[in-house]
Amino acid sequence: MKEATGELNMTVVTVVAIAAVAAFFYAFVWPSIKVNILNSTKCSNAYNCKCTGKTCKCTYLDDTQKETEVTCPNNADMENK
C-alpha cells in the first residue's frame, strides 16, 4: 500500500509541476511571442517606408483597411518598397 501511495504522490507532483510550467509560459512567455509574430507580419506587409538609422516608419493596412503607422527594423530591402 505504501508503494501505491508513493506512486500517486509522484503523479500529483508531476501534474502540478507541468501545470505550473504551462501557466508560466502562457502568462509570461506567450504574450511576447505573440506580439513579435504580429509585428513581423505587419512589417512584411508594410509599404511607403522611411528609414532612419536602425528603424523604419512604414504604413500598414490593418484589418479594417485603415492605414496605420508601424515601426519596423531597417532591412536593406525595406528602403526599396
Order of alpha helices (4+ residues) and beta strands (2+ residues): alpha-alpha-beta-beta-beta
